[in-house]
Structure formats: structure tokens, C-alpha cells
Amino acid sequence: MLNIFEVTFPFFALVLCGYAATRLRWLPLDAIPGLNSFVLFFALPCMLFRFGAATPIARMADPGLFGVYLVCALLMVALCVATTRRGATGWNDAAFGALVAAFPNSGFMGVPLLVKLLGERAAAPAILALALDMVVTSSLCIALSRVSPGHTHGAGRAVLNALKGMATNPLPWAIGLGCLVSATGIALPTLLIRPVAMMADAASPVALFTLGAVLARAHLRQRADTVVAAAAGRRSDVGLVVAYKLVVHPLLVLGVARAAAAGGAALDGFAITVLALVAALPSASNVPMLAERFGADAGRIARIVLLSTALAFLSFSAAVALLAPRDGLVAGPAGAGLHGEAAKT
């Protein structure tokens, strides 16, 4: 367990540093959009491109893994909507509660953390999950948020707008370009690879620090929303949704995978472990911004993201420890990967 904490603690410590710097006003709130832009448009795309280009295309296009993760995402959305859409929580808030329960922070935190823990073999399943959540889970939940009679444009227009937004997101394009390089076997010149590698190396620390800053900003902004919600007599379901994210989601991935394997599906045990650990990550940090954009209770979503991130330091580390003996993970020396085979790649 100590070896696991030696890997996970620096990641969560960087999030805490960004959070503290923002709460103490050492980092101006006006600086956060610039950090976010650097991560989203430069550093993370380079990191995802590098992993995609270095990963055999067969691992990136595994239909069994895709099917397992897709089924779990749909079940998570259905469960959360069914149990939270009541009283003052209408379709809009229930849909974004489902999104924050089903969409892990695989971009800012998951890919670099899992690669550090398990080696570069973990990149392919983690990137597959990220791409599916960006395209399917987000579009579905945005469409559900428009189901209420008051939204005249309807779910179809919402899906179209979501897909247009995805088309301007550099992360899916970076994944796609990396897969293209992997599939074609193109050898890119060192003159191009080196700056991409340098930018990719900056992705993890800057993304984690920025994540902490974004969470602090969301915490500062959600106080007024909390007062409004209390005045309206809304019942808080923050703890329930956090439990869905950190506990139910990873257990669901393991359960669906075992059921699929029992039905004859050829699934790689290591890749399923990676998907389960992706599901055990805290909620994605961009969901409060989406909730605010679509008129949902952004304060509620921000509290879910903040609490899930705080609790994930222990819950995610526990998930790694619990899955390790079951799937052949072995603790290595500090700073090494925890999976012997992956560490040799």
C-alpha cells in the first residue's frame, strides 16, 4: 500500500497545491483560463498523441473493452437519473448529475496517473474510455438535459450542439491522429517529435495544478448557489452521486466485464483492471462549466467534483490495492511501475 501512495500522493498533492494557491489568492482567478487553455489545447493533446502513436492500434480499437465501458456508462446514467430526478431536481439537473457520476477525470488525471502506476500498456484502455465519455456520455446527458417541456429546442438540437462542441475539442483529434500514426507506421522526424514530447511532459504537472485551481474557483463560486438551493428547500444528493462515482461505477465495470467474460467475450484482464481504475477516478472537472452553460445547478455539480476529488486519494488508492492481487499487479520499488510486465515496455 505504501508503494501505491508513493505514486498517487504526488498527483493529488499537485491538485492540492493548485487549490491552495487559488484559495490563498496567490494565483489570480484571471490566470486560470490561460492555464486551462494551455492544458487543453497544447499539453494534453501532445500527451494523448504521443501515447496513441506509440500504442498498437489493436489495443485502441478493442470492441470488447468498448462494449463493456459503453454499457457501464449507459447504466450509470440511467441509475443516476432514475434516483435523483425527483422534487426540485428536474431533467436538467438530473442529467448533469448523471454526467458527473459517469464521466471520470481521465484526461487531467487518469491517463498520466495510470501510466505511472501500471506502465504504458495502461494508456490504450484509459484513452478509449476518455474518447467514449467525450463523445457518447457527454452527448447523451446533454440531450437528456433538454427533455423537459420548457426546452423548446429539444434533445436532437442539444446532441447536435454537443457534437459541434466536440469537433472543436482538440483531445479527440489528438487521439485520432495518434491512432493514425500507429496504424500506418509512419516514422515522424525527430525534429517534430521532440517539441511534442517536451509539451507532453508538461501535461501532467500543469494539468493537475490547473485542476486544483479550477476546483478552488468552483468552490468560491458555488457558495451563492448553495444558499439559493437551501432557500428553495432542495434536498442534497451530493453524497449519493459521489458514492455512485467512486464506488458503484468501478464495481459496475468489474461486474459487467465478468458477465461478458462468462458469456464468452474475449477480454484482457489487465485492460479491464485499467477500465475499473478509470471508473474509480473522481468526476471530470469540466462538468460544472457545462452545467453552468446549460442552466443546471452548477454549485451542486461543483460540490460533487470537489468532494469526489478529495475522497479519491484514499478510495482510488484502495481500489489499486484491492485489484492488484486479483489481476497480477505487483508492488515495485518507489518510482517504478506497479505492473512488472508493463514496466518493461
PEDAVEN-V746415 format. One record per backbone hydrogen bond with DSSP energy under -1.0 kcal/mol. NH is the residue of the N-H (numbers start at 1). CO is the residue of the C=O. E is the energy in kcal/mol with one decimal. If there is no record, write none. Layout:
nh=<NH/NH>
co=<CO/CO>
e=<E/E>
This chain:
nh=<5/6/8/9/12/13/14/15/16/17/18/19/20/21/22/23/24/25/26/27/31/32/35/36/37/38/39/40/41/42/43/44/46/47/48/49/50/51/52/53/54/59/61/66/67/68/69/70/71/72/73/74/75/76/77/78/79/80/81/82/83/84/85/86/89/90/94/95/96/97/98/99/100/101/102/103/105/106/109/110/111/113/114/115/116/117/118/119/122/123/126/127/128/129/130/131/132/133/134/135/136/137/138/140/141/142/143/144/145/146/147/151/152/158/159/160/161/162/163/164/165/166/167/169/174/175/176/177/178/179/180/181/182/183/184/185/192/193/194/196/197/198/199/200/201/203/206/207/208/209/210/211/212/213/214/215/216/217/218/219/220/221/222/226/227/228/229/230/231/232/233/234/241/242/243/244/245/246/247/248/249/251/252/253/254/255/256/257/258/259/260/261/262/263/264/265/267/272/273/274/275/276/277/278/279/280/281/284/290/291/292/293/294/295/296/298/301/302/303/304/305/306/307/308/309/310/311/312/315/316/318/319/320/321/322/323/324/327/329/330/336/338/343/345>
co=<1/2/4/5/8/9/10/11/12/13/14/15/16/17/18/19/20/22/21/21/28/29/31/32/33/34/35/36/37/38/38/39/42/43/44/45/46/47/48/49/50/56/57/62/63/64/65/66/67/68/69/70/71/72/73/74/75/76/77/78/79/80/81/84/86/88/90/91/92/93/94/95/96/97/98/99/282/104/105/105/106/109/110/111/112/113/114/115/119/120/122/123/124/125/126/127/128/129/130/131/132/132/133/136/137/138/139/140/141/143/144/148/150/154/155/156/157/158/159/160/161/162/163/166/170/171/172/173/174/175/176/177/178/179/180/181/189/189/190/192/193/194/195/196/197/200/202/203/204/205/206/207/208/209/210/211/212/213/214/215/216/217/218/222/223/224/225/226/227/228/230/229/237/238/239/240/241/242/243/243/244/247/248/249/250/251/252/253/254/255/256/257/258/259/261/260/265/268/269/270/271/272/273/274/275/276/278/103/286/287/288/289/290/292/291/296/297/298/299/300/301/302/303/304/305/306/307/308/311/312/314/315/316/317/318/319/320/323/324/338/333/117/339/342>
e=<-2.3/-2.1/-2.8/-2.8/-2.0/-2.8/-1.9/-1.4/-2.3/-2.3/-2.1/-2.3/-3.1/-2.7/-1.5/-2.6/-2.6/-1.2/-1.8/-2.1/-1.6/-1.1/-1.9/-2.9/-2.4/-2.2/-2.3/-2.9/-2.5/-1.4/-2.4/-2.6/-1.6/-2.2/-2.9/-2.5/-2.4/-2.3/-2.7/-2.8/-1.5/-1.4/-1.2/-2.3/-2.6/-2.3/-2.6/-2.5/-2.5/-2.1/-2.3/-2.4/-2.4/-2.6/-2.2/-2.4/-2.8/-2.5/-2.4/-2.4/-1.7/-1.3/-1.9/-1.8/-2.3/-1.0/-2.6/-2.6/-1.8/-2.0/-2.0/-1.9/-2.1/-1.1/-1.7/-1.9/-2.6/-2.1/-1.3/-2.3/-2.6/-2.0/-2.9/-2.1/-1.9/-2.1/-3.1/-2.0/-1.9/-1.4/-1.6/-2.8/-2.4/-2.2/-2.1/-2.6/-2.2/-2.4/-2.3/-2.0/-2.7/-1.3/-2.3/-2.8/-2.3/-2.4/-2.2/-2.5/-1.9/-1.3/-1.7/-1.9/-1.1/-1.4/-2.6/-2.2/-2.5/-2.4/-2.6/-2.1/-2.3/-2.1/-1.8/-1.4/-2.4/-2.3/-2.6/-2.7/-2.3/-2.4/-2.2/-2.3/-2.2/-2.8/-2.3/-1.6/-1.6/-2.1/-2.4/-1.3/-2.8/-2.5/-2.2/-2.6/-2.2/-1.0/-1.7/-2.7/-2.3/-2.3/-2.6/-2.5/-2.0/-1.9/-2.9/-2.3/-2.2/-2.4/-2.4/-2.3/-2.2/-2.0/-1.8/-2.0/-1.9/-2.2/-2.5/-2.4/-2.3/-1.8/-1.1/-2.3/-2.3/-2.4/-2.1/-2.1/-2.2/-2.7/-2.1/-1.9/-2.7/-1.7/-2.6/-2.1/-2.2/-2.5/-3.0/-2.3/-2.2/-2.2/-2.6/-2.6/-2.5/-1.4/-1.5/-2.6/-1.0/-2.1/-2.1/-2.0/-2.4/-2.6/-2.3/-2.4/-2.4/-1.2/-1.5/-2.4/-1.8/-2.9/-2.3/-2.1/-1.9/-1.1/-2.9/-1.6/-1.6/-2.6/-2.0/-1.8/-2.4/-2.6/-2.6/-2.6/-2.0/-2.1/-2.5/-1.6/-2.5/-2.6/-2.4/-2.0/-2.2/-2.2/-2.6/-2.3/-1.8/-1.9/-2.6/-1.7/-2.4/-4.9/-2.5/-1.3>
